[in-house]
Amino acid sequence: MIPLLQRNYYQVRQEELTAEIDRIEKQLATSDAPAMVARLSDDSMRYLRSRLAARYGKEHKRPIFQHITPELLKEYPVVLSTTFSSRSNFRAETLFDYVIMDEASQVSSETGALALMCARNAVIVGDSMQLPNVITDADRLSMQAIAAKHAIDTRYDCAALSFLESVCRVFPEAPQTLLREHYRCHPKIINFCNQRFYGGRLLIMTEDHGEPDVITAWRTTPGHHARGAFNPREIETIRREVLPSVPCEPAEIGIISPYNEQVNALHRELGGSVDVATVHKFQGREKEAIILSTVDNQITAFTDDPNLLNVAVSRAKQQFTLVTSSNKQPDSRNIADLLAYIDYNGGKITESAIHSVFDLLYEPYAEARREFLKRHRRISEFDSENLTYALLERVLEADPVFRHLGFLCHQPLRQLIRDWTLLNDEECRYALNGATHLDFLIYNRVSKRPVLAIETDGFQFHKQGTRQSERDQMKDRILDRYGLPLLRLSTTGTDEEAKIHTQLTELLQR
């Protein structure tokens, strides 16, 4: 009897809901909601302009004021200011009927309080699920010391709370209104934020017209591609794979990352063709398409921060692309949920085709590296050079055009130089040192002349600012002076086989 009653209940309930949907659809069919909203907006603007014209007229000359005064407010009834500028612009006698503070979650409590001092009424607008104001470590310690010394109420904690959070704690009885209607993002984009961060309370006012590839992801090959706070492999993936797939003009694309170092590297690589900034700097902005580079080999708490990810995703109006590592991410929650959301909603999750022979150096490939090196000759204590050796063997054997070429390992530089007058004293000492060598030298077997020098550069050992990088620059100058081409293969680079093949082809065609 119970299953029978349950089935009958749901059948009746379904009929009721179907009838309710039909009624609402018929009601909506008789109303043109977009036209009504447009008419309301137009009528409101015409009314405002009419009142302004009646008050000021066409011939009215606007005076200039140095400070906010009652006379200024009669002339300029609406004043715009930052909270910090209010300290110098607003005087004690200045009172506004209303102070409306936008982006209050990014306002510090001490500057926000300045603005309230000149308000009869205040409207505080902000989103506690977006990024708070940034506080330096030095300022945080200073604020904490002041709070401890003067026993300041925790509701006014400038180091821990944004102005929005502080106001909510100081005035818990103040009326709060959730701005539920969302008009910016495509439904598939904003619904991730809606379900993950807002508990499904947002009303999404945009429409899904079945556009393809609205929310997608690209995953780089497994490995430790990040170097500190920048990731060259993700930059290559964005430049060569992601950007060509985005159907927008460059001016409508934004590339964002949690890290300044990644942003700076993207600027160097892409120039000014695309807008690049940190997630923090992009708050309050929007683009048709947004590309988020997470950078981390293992997603950190900083990158996985819910406020940061909420801001990052909701900057995109029509397309959002996540670029991240395909390494296992046991500690990731929000990024992992985003990938699962993309997959569930039919978005593409593409494995990047960009790889490097040096990927075998990374821990996920440890067994594959051991098996590979068992089958190839070891010429160095460094696996990076052993991998380069195997690569050169493959390149020279694969193309008949290169059959007359051979290569040497660890060729001393001093054995290649005959005319030492081209070098200064420091360069001579460096070149004569028995430890100064070329990692690999490709030469012509017939003429015995050198064709191309190749160096394998580990990132940490050769990075900018090290003593080794200075030696590298000297070696580059010496080889350039004697006309010997040099190809440097960084262990953070990609497409080594193609680079070697291309350069050899160009040199042999000269």
N, C-alpha and C positions, 0 to 999 in steps of 0.2 A: 504493500500500500504506500509506503514512504517514497520509493522511486516513482510510483505513478503520480502521487501528489506533486513531487518535485518537477516532473516533466510537464504536468499541466500548468504549474505556477509559471515556469519559464516560458511556456508557449504563450500564455496570456500576457505576460510581461513584455515579451517580444512584440506582440501585436500592438500593445499600448505605445511602446516606444516608436514603432514604425509609423503609427498614426500621428504621433507628436512630431516626428521628423517631416512627414508630409505636410502637416499644417504649417510648420515654420518655413519650409521651402516655398510653399504657396505665398506666404506673407512676404518673404524676401523677394520673390519674383515680381511683386507689384511695386517694389521700392528700388531705386537706384542709389545705393548707399554711397559709392564713390562720388556721384554727382552732388549728393546732398552735402557731403563733407567739403567738396570743392566750393560749393555755393556759400556755405557757412564761412569758410576761410576768406573768400573774396568779399563778402558783405562786411566781415569784421575789419578787414584792412581798409575798405573804403570809408567805414565809419571813423576809424582812427585818423585817417588822413583828413577827413572833413573837420574833425575837432582840432587838429593841429593847424589847419589853414585858418580856422575861425579865431584861434588864439594868437597866432603869430603873423599871419598874412604874408604876402609875397615881398613887401618892402621893408619888413622888420630887419634891423641890423643887430647881429648877435654880439654882445660885449664879451670881452675876455677877462677871466678871473684867475688869480694866482692860487687861491685856496677855496675849499668848499665852504660856502657861506650861505645864509638864508636867501640872499639876493641871487646867488648862482642857482639855487634850487628852483627859484621862480622861473628862471630863464631856461634851465636844463633840468627838467623834472626827473630824468633817468640818468644815473651816473654809473659808469663802469670802472671797476678797480680790482686789483688783486688784494688779497687779505694783507699781504706784507706792506703794500703801498699805503694802506689806510692809516698806518702809524704816522706818516708825514703829511698826508693829504687832508685828513679829517680832524677838525678841531673839537674841543670839548662841547661847544654849543651846537654843533651840527647834529641834527636828529633826522633820520629818514623814517617815513611811515613804514616802509618795509625794506629790510635787507634780505636779498635772496642770494644764498651762497651755493654755487654749483660745484660739483666734484669735491664735496666735503670730505670724502674718504681720503683724499690726497692732501688735505689741509692739516697743518700741525696745530695743536691746541692753543699754543701761545699766540700765534698770529690770527687764528680764528676768533679768539676772544677780543682782539682789537676791533674787529668788524662789528661784534655784538654791542660794543660800547656806544655805538651811534644808531641803534635800532629801537624803534618803538615796538615793532613786530619783526620776527625773523622766520624765514622759510629755509630750512636746511635740506639741500638736495644731494644725495650721494648713494653709493652702493657699497655696502660692507663686503660684498663678494668680489669687488675689484681691488686693485693694488692700493695699499696705503701709502702715505707719504714716506719718503726715503730719509732715514736718519743715519748719519755717520756713527761709527763706533765711538769716536771721541765725544760727539754731542750726546750720545746715549749715556755714557759714563758721567758726563757733567750733569745731565738732567736727573739721573738716579741719585747723585750725591746731593743735589739741591733738595730733591723730594725727601731724602732721608733726614737731612739736617733740619728741615722745617716741618716735618711730619705732614706732608701734603696728602690730602685725601686721594686714594687710589683711583677715584673716578676722573681725576685731573692728571693722570699719569701721561705726560707728554712723550715719554720714551716708549710706552707700550700701546697707547691708544691714539687713533686718529681723532680729529675734531668731531667727526660724525659719531664715532663710538662714544666719545666722552659726553657729547650732548645727550645721546640716548640713555646714558647711565645717570646723568645729572637730572634730566627731566623725563623720567620713565612715564609720567602721566600725559606728556605732550602727544597730541594726535599724530599717528603715523599712517601714511598712505603708500601702498606699494604701487608703483607705476607698472602695471602689468602688461600693458599693450606694447608689443615690440614690432617696429616697422622697418628695421634696417636689413637684417640678414635673411637669406634664403631659409625656408623652414628646416631643411635638413641640417643646416649649420647651427642655427640657434637652438634647435631642439636638443642638441647634446648638452649645451649649457643649461637649458631649461630643466632637463631631467637630472643632470648630474649635480647642479649647484643651487637650483631654485625650487626643487621639489615639484616640478611640473606646474608651478603657479602662473607662469607667463602665458599670456594670450598672444599667439603668433599671428600677426595681421598680414604678413606677406603670403604669397601663394606659390605652390610647387607646380610648375608646368612640365614636369618630367625632364628637366634639363640634365644632360649627362655629366658625370664626373664633378658633381658639386662638392663632394668632400672625399679626398683621396689621401694616400700615404705612399711615400717612397722609403724603402729600407736599404741602407748600405750593407755591403757584405760584412759578415762577422769579423771582429777584430778590434784592436785598440787604436782607432784612427784619430781620436781626439788628442791634442797636444796642449795640455793645460786647459784653457778656456776657449780654444778654437779647434775646429775640426776640418782639415783640408779636404777630406773625402766627401763630407756633406756639401762643401762648397763646389766641388767638381760635379757632384750629382745635381745640384741646383742649376749650375751653369749649363751643363751639357744635356741633361735629361728633363728636369722639371720645367725650367723656363720655356723651352720650345713646345711643351705640351699645354701651356696656359693660353687660352684663347682671348687674351686681353692685350691692349696696348701697354707698353712698358710703364707709361705714366699711371696706369690704373693697377699696377702690381706693387705690393709691399712685401718686403722680406724682413722678418723679425726674428730675434733670438734673445734668450735671457742674458747673454754675455756680451759685454762691450768688445772684448777681444775678437769674437767671431764677427761682430758687426764691422769692425775696422778691417778685418781680412776680406770680408765681402765687398767693402768699398774699394779696396785695392784691386780686387779681381774683376769687379763688374763696372768700375768707374761710377759715373753718375747716371747711368741709363735707367736704374730702378731705385725706388725709394727704399733705403735700408736703415733700420733703427732698432734699438732694444724694445722689448715689450713695454717697459715702463714709459719710454718716450712716445710710444704709439697709443697709449691710453687716451681716449677722447677723440681719436682719429679713426678713419675707415678707408678701405680700398675695395675695389671690385674683387680682387683676388689677393689672398694673403698666403705666404709661404713661411712656415715656422720651422726653424732649424734648432733642434734640441741640443746638439753638440755632444752631450755626455756619452761615454762608452757604456757606463751604468748610470741610469737615470738617478740624479741626486734629488734630495728633498727640495732644493732650491728650484730646480726645473719642474718638479712634480707638484709645486705649490698650486693649490686650487684657484687662488685669486689670479695668479699669473696666467694659468691656462685658460681661465674664463675670459680674461681680457684678450689673450692672443686669438682665441677662436672667434670671438664676437667682433673682431675688427674686419672680418671678411663679409662682404655683401653677397657675392654670387659664387665664389669658389674658395675653398680652404684646402691647403695641402700641408701635410705633416711630413717632415724629413727627419728620420731618426735611425738609430742603429738596429740591426736585426739580432744583436746580442740578447741573451736571456736577461730579463729585467725582473728579478725576484722582489725588489723593493718598490717597484713602480705601482701606483694605484691609478692616478688620474690619466697619465699617458696610456697605460694599459687599457683603461676603460675607453679612451678615445679610439684606440686602434680597434677594439672590439665593436664599438659603435659604428665605425667606418665599415667594417666587414659585415655587420648585421644589416646595414642599410644599403648594401650593394655597391659600396664605393670600392674603387680599385686600390689594392695594396700591392705595389709593384716592387719587386726585388731589383735593385740597381744592377745594371750590367757592367758597371765600372769596377775594374779590379786591378790588382798589381801582383807582380811576381813576389813582392815582399809581404803580401798578405799571409804567406806561409810562416812568417816570423811570429805571428800572434798565437796566443795560447789556444784558441779554438781549433787551430790547425796543427797542434803539436805532433800528433801521431802521423798526420799526412806529411809534415815536414821531415820527420825521421825516415819515413818510407821513401820519400823523394830523394833525400840526400844519400840513402843507401845505394841508390841506383846511379849516382853521379859522383864524379871525382871531387874530393875535398881539397881545396887549394889554400884554405885560410882557416884561422881560428874563428872567424866571423861568419855566421851563417848567411848574412846578407851578401857577402862577397861570393860565397859558394853558390847561392841562388843566381847571382849575376853571371857567374861562369857558365852554369848550365844554360842560362838564357842565351848567352852569346853563341854557345855551341849550336843551339837549336836554330837561331836566326841565320847563321852563316851556312848551315847545312841545308836549310829549307829552300833557299832561293839560289838557282844556278848562277845568277849574276854575281853572287858573292863567293863563288867557289875558289877564286884566286886569292881570297883574303884569309889571313890567319890572325891569331891574337896571342899576346903575351900577358902574363900576370905579374904584378908588382915590378914593373919595369922601372929601374932607377932613372931619375930625371937627368942626372949628370952624363949618362951614356948617350943621350939624345942631342946634347949641346956641343957644337964645335966652335962657334964664334962667341966667346964670352964677353966681348966688348959691348954687346947689346944690354948687358945687365949692370946694375949698380952694385956696390959692395955688399949691401944687405941681401940682395937677390942672389948674388954669387954664393955667399955663405949658405943660403937656404938650398940652392940647387946642388951644391957640392956635398951636402950632408947625405951620408949613405942611407939614412932612413927616409929621405924624400923620394917618393916614387909615384908612378901612376898605377892605379889599381889594375887597369887593363889598357892595353894598347893594341888596336887593330892595325895591321900592316898589310902591304901588298907582298905576296909571296914571291912574285916575279922580280919586282924592282927593289924589294926590301925597304921601301919607303913607308914611313908612318902615315896612316890615313885618318884615324880618329882615336882620341884618348877618352876613356870612360872612367868616371869616379863614382863610387857607391857611397852616398852620404847618409849616415845615420843621423836622425833628427837631433837628438840630445847632444851628440858629440860635435856636430857641425853647425848648430843653430847660431843665429846672428848674435854677435857680442862675445862669443867665446874666442879663446886664443886660436883654436883650430880654424875658425871662420876667417881670421886674419891671414893665416897660412894659405887657406883656400884662395883668398883674393890675390895673394902674391903669386900662387901657382897659375891662376887664370891669366894674370898679366904676362907672366913669362911665356906661357904657351901661345898667347895672342901675339907676342912680339916675334916669335919664330914661325907664326902661321900654322900652328897645329890645332885643328878644331878640337873642342872639348865638349863632352856631353856629361852633365852631372845627373845621376839618378838618385833622387831622394827616396828614402824608405817610406816617406809619407806620400809619394807621388803615385801615378797610375800610368797604364798603357806603355810600359817600358819597351816591350817588343816593337810596338808601332813606332815609338820614338827612334829607336836604334835603326830600324828598317828605313824610315823616312830620311834620316840624316845621312846614312850611307848611300842611299839612292841619289840624293842631291849632290853629295861629294863626288860620286863616280860619274855624274853627268856633266861636271864642270870641264 
